[in-house]
Amino acid sequence: VLPLGRKVQSSKLSPTPPRLLSEEEYRVQGEVETQKALAELRSVCQSPEFSAWTTVSRIQSPKRFADFVGGASHVTPNEVSAHEREFGLASLSIDEQLFEEDDDDEEEEEENASDSFAG
């Protein structure tokens, strides 16, 4: 007999794991959320309560900050190029090659392990 007020939880009611995003959904969500956050940051920086002088005195590139608040991109063309070199499509093919090599190594290890047990 269970005490009054306690509910019995069924194992069938366990939480459903969240659906994982596809690579494309992840990329799109990242872009959308980044744009929303940048717009919110610009809005805060343009508000009368924002202490522009205090902020400008603490940052390395006040002109770049002012350009951003005025609507310019938050990254420079050089930063975009560096990011593309490091994380662009070329790096994806390198990552795929690395993973393929890892898969091959695992298959060889599994074959070697099964051979040693057969003897």
Rosetta silent file (secondary structure, phi, psi, omega in degrees, C-alpha in Angstrom):
SEQUENCE: VLPLGRKVQSSKLSPTPPRLLSEEEYRVQGEVETQKALAELRSVCQSPEFSAWTTVSRIQSPKRFADFVGGASHVTPNEVSAHEREFGLASLSIDEQLFEEDDDDEEEEEENASDSFAG
SCORE:     score description
SCORE:     0.000 S_00000001
   1 L     0.000  128.620  179.536    0.000    0.000    0.000 S_00000001
   2 L   -89.727  145.188  176.734    1.404    3.358   -1.044 S_00000001
   3 L   -61.192  149.463  179.012    1.053    6.413    1.161 S_00000001
   4 L   -61.443  144.235  177.623   -1.645    8.835    0.058 S_00000001
   5 L    92.995  -17.037  177.845   -0.440   11.556   -2.251 S_00000001
   6 L   -92.125  136.431  178.173    2.317    9.513   -3.888 S_00000001
   7 L  -104.060  143.837  176.857    1.880    8.612   -7.492 S_00000001
   8 L   -85.825  125.792  178.705    3.263    5.482   -9.021 S_00000001
   9 L   -94.986  129.904  179.046    5.424    6.276  -12.011 S_00000001
  10 L   -84.816  144.469  176.817    5.304    3.802  -14.820 S_00000001
  11 H   -66.639  -17.636  178.329    8.507    2.872  -16.594 S_00000001
  12 H   -73.106  -15.879 -177.307    6.598    3.489  -19.809 S_00000001
  13 H   -94.909   17.836 -179.998    6.471    7.206  -19.014 S_00000001
  14 L   -63.194  148.968 -176.506   10.229    7.751  -19.188 S_00000001
  15 L   -63.414  143.204  177.730   11.169   10.940  -21.004 S_00000001
  16 L   -79.036  131.683  178.958   11.665   10.709  -24.725 S_00000001
  17 L   -63.526  146.435 -179.178   15.213   11.640  -25.736 S_00000001
  18 L   -65.951  149.540  177.658   15.363   14.881  -27.735 S_00000001
  19 L   -73.214  131.535  178.456   15.561   14.618  -31.497 S_00000001
  20 L   -78.412  145.132  179.187   19.070   15.341  -32.736 S_00000001
  21 L   -78.523  147.877  171.571   19.493   18.029  -35.373 S_00000001
  22 L   -73.937  167.476  179.014   20.774   17.235  -38.819 S_00000001
  23 H   -58.951  -41.878 -179.041   23.979   19.009  -39.873 S_00000001
  24 H   -66.571  -44.011  178.290   21.950   21.436  -42.003 S_00000001
  25 H   -62.088  -39.644  178.705   19.464   22.166  -39.177 S_00000001
  26 H   -62.673  -45.618  179.768   22.396   22.738  -36.805 S_00000001
  27 H   -62.919  -46.601 -179.248   24.050   25.171  -39.240 S_00000001
  28 H   -63.733  -44.881  179.224   20.819   27.076  -39.875 S_00000001
  29 H   -60.152  -40.923  178.044   19.989   27.248  -36.151 S_00000001
  30 H   -61.097  -43.518  179.463   23.488   28.565  -35.468 S_00000001
  31 H   -65.898  -45.733 -178.662   23.105   31.294  -38.080 S_00000001
  32 H   -62.126  -48.894 -177.927   19.621   32.296  -36.903 S_00000001
  33 H   -66.097  -36.498  177.710   20.564   32.391  -33.227 S_00000001
  34 H   -64.265  -45.242  179.221   23.791   34.296  -33.936 S_00000001
  35 H   -62.697  -39.986  177.683   21.913   36.940  -35.930 S_00000001
  36 H   -62.573  -44.595 -178.734   19.319   37.280  -33.153 S_00000001
  37 H   -66.543  -39.301  178.300   22.040   37.662  -30.508 S_00000001
  38 H   -65.360  -40.885  178.240   23.951   40.209  -32.600 S_00000001
  39 H   -63.779  -40.711  178.167   20.764   42.244  -33.153 S_00000001
  40 H   -64.573  -41.874  178.645   20.065   42.151  -29.407 S_00000001
  41 H   -62.819  -44.270  177.349   23.645   43.258  -28.649 S_00000001
  42 H   -59.938  -43.338 -179.153   23.357   46.146  -31.114 S_00000001
  43 H   -60.911  -45.292  178.758   20.055   47.160  -29.556 S_00000001
  44 H   -62.608  -42.654 -178.166   21.530   47.190  -26.043 S_00000001
  45 H   -67.628  -23.669 -179.999   24.556   49.163  -27.256 S_00000001
  46 H   -92.004   -7.433 -177.560   22.275   51.757  -28.876 S_00000001
  47 L   -73.355  151.758 -179.590   20.057   52.200  -25.808 S_00000001
  48 L   -62.632  -25.914 -178.671   20.340   55.415  -23.760 S_00000001
  49 L   -76.489  -13.894 -175.825   21.259   53.403  -20.635 S_00000001
  50 L   -74.626  131.467 -179.941   24.351   51.943  -22.316 S_00000001
  51 L   -90.072   86.370 -176.535   27.637   53.474  -21.154 S_00000001
  52 H   -62.255  -42.635 -177.347   29.422   53.844  -24.485 S_00000001
  53 H   -64.041  -40.430  178.567   32.411   55.730  -23.074 S_00000001
  54 H   -63.581  -44.054 -179.259   33.077   53.094  -20.431 S_00000001
  55 H   -65.756  -47.908 -177.791   32.864   50.334  -23.015 S_00000001
  56 H   -61.680  -34.040 -179.417   34.991   52.140  -25.621 S_00000001
  57 H   -69.561  -16.078 -176.800   37.693   52.816  -23.026 S_00000001
  58 H  -101.289  -11.338 -173.390   38.007   49.040  -22.409 S_00000001
  59 L  -103.146  157.682 -176.405   38.151   47.668  -25.949 S_00000001
  60 L   -77.154  -32.022 -174.704   41.062   47.391  -28.356 S_00000001
  61 L  -129.233   82.244 -178.278   39.280   48.622  -31.476 S_00000001
  62 H   -59.978  -36.805 -179.430   36.738   51.371  -30.730 S_00000001
  63 H   -65.227  -42.624  179.206   36.168   52.122  -34.431 S_00000001
  64 H   -62.622  -40.849  177.556   35.370   48.504  -35.187 S_00000001
  65 H   -62.544  -46.165  179.436   32.950   48.450  -32.256 S_00000001
  66 H   -61.589  -41.008  177.381   31.268   51.655  -33.441 S_00000001
  67 H   -61.810  -42.228  178.664   30.970   50.206  -36.955 S_00000001
  68 H   -60.914  -48.199 -179.201   29.379   47.046  -35.511 S_00000001
  69 H   -61.026  -32.791  178.670   26.868   49.045  -33.462 S_00000001
  70 L   -77.441   -6.352  175.834   26.086   51.003  -36.645 S_00000001
  71 L   120.067   -3.337  179.636   25.266   47.770  -38.493 S_00000001
  72 L   -70.840  165.054  179.867   28.579   46.525  -39.878 S_00000001
  73 L   -62.691  152.049  178.046   29.554   42.872  -39.710 S_00000001
  74 L   -84.241   -6.048  177.770   30.940   41.524  -36.454 S_00000001
  75 L  -127.997  150.009  178.206   33.789   39.814  -38.346 S_00000001
  76 L   -88.041  160.754  175.641   36.330   41.177  -40.799 S_00000001
  77 H   -56.352  -36.679  178.173   36.936   39.693  -44.255 S_00000001
  78 H   -64.074  -39.622  178.155   40.324   38.433  -42.992 S_00000001
  79 H   -66.730  -38.114  177.210   38.618   36.640  -40.094 S_00000001
  80 H   -62.998  -45.272  179.260   36.125   35.077  -42.506 S_00000001
  81 H   -61.918  -44.298  179.752   38.982   33.851  -44.726 S_00000001
  82 H   -62.521  -40.110  178.993   40.887   32.452  -41.753 S_00000001
  83 H   -65.265  -43.793  179.226   37.748   30.666  -40.549 S_00000001
  84 H   -61.805  -40.649  178.172   37.099   29.221  -44.008 S_00000001
  85 H   -62.535  -41.445 -176.247   40.691   27.967  -44.196 S_00000001
  86 H   -81.184  -39.183 -172.226   40.412   26.322  -40.803 S_00000001
  87 H  -121.816    5.403 -175.923   36.809   25.127  -40.793 S_00000001
  88 L   -72.719 -166.750 -176.251   35.653   25.373  -44.417 S_00000001
  89 H   -60.995  -34.546  179.806   34.814   22.623  -46.876 S_00000001
  90 H   -61.455  -40.781 -179.367   38.470   21.690  -47.331 S_00000001
  91 H   -69.195  -28.645  178.143   38.786   20.885  -43.627 S_00000001
  92 H   -63.706  -41.657 -179.587   35.649   18.733  -43.807 S_00000001
  93 H   -67.931  -34.298  176.740   37.232   16.439  -46.371 S_00000001
  94 H   -65.380  -44.340  177.593   40.360   16.192  -44.212 S_00000001
  95 H   -59.082  -42.992 -179.823   38.186   15.295  -41.190 S_00000001
  96 H   -61.734  -41.194  178.829   36.388   12.650  -43.259 S_00000001
  97 H   -63.333  -41.941  179.461   39.723   11.157  -44.301 S_00000001
  98 H   -61.389  -44.371 -179.894   40.870   11.054  -40.687 S_00000001
  99 H   -66.824  -37.336  178.018   37.684    9.311  -39.598 S_00000001
 100 H   -62.976  -41.187  178.233   37.914    6.854  -42.482 S_00000001
 101 H   -63.368  -41.190  178.639   41.475    6.006  -41.436 S_00000001
 102 H   -61.801  -41.562  179.246   40.296    5.539  -37.833 S_00000001
 103 H   -61.562  -42.116  179.808   37.509    3.217  -39.034 S_00000001
 104 H   -62.916  -42.575  179.359   40.033    1.151  -41.004 S_00000001
 105 H   -61.338  -41.994 -179.645   42.294    0.889  -37.955 S_00000001
 106 H   -64.132  -40.308  179.428   39.382   -0.297  -35.795 S_00000001
 107 H   -63.363  -41.840  179.010   38.435   -2.958  -38.362 S_00000001
 108 H   -63.918  -41.644  179.897   42.034   -4.207  -38.452 S_00000001
 109 H   -62.850  -41.150  179.597   42.163   -4.307  -34.648 S_00000001
 110 H   -64.903  -40.753  178.827   38.917   -6.274  -34.528 S_00000001
 111 H   -64.328  -43.458  179.725   40.240   -8.756  -37.132 S_00000001
 112 H   -63.701  -39.022 -179.183   43.518   -9.158  -35.226 S_00000001
 113 H   -66.937  -40.705 -178.886   41.636   -9.694  -31.975 S_00000001
 114 H   -70.774  -31.539  177.439   39.386  -12.368  -33.507 S_00000001
 115 H   -65.983  -39.156 -177.289   42.448  -14.105  -35.046 S_00000001
 116 H   -70.133  -26.939  178.323   44.174  -14.303  -31.669 S_00000001
 117 H   -80.970  -23.515 -176.783   41.124  -15.924  -30.098 S_00000001
 118 H   -72.209  -25.661 -173.699   40.781  -18.481  -32.912 S_00000001
 119 L   -76.109    0.000    0.000   44.206  -20.061  -32.154 S_00000001
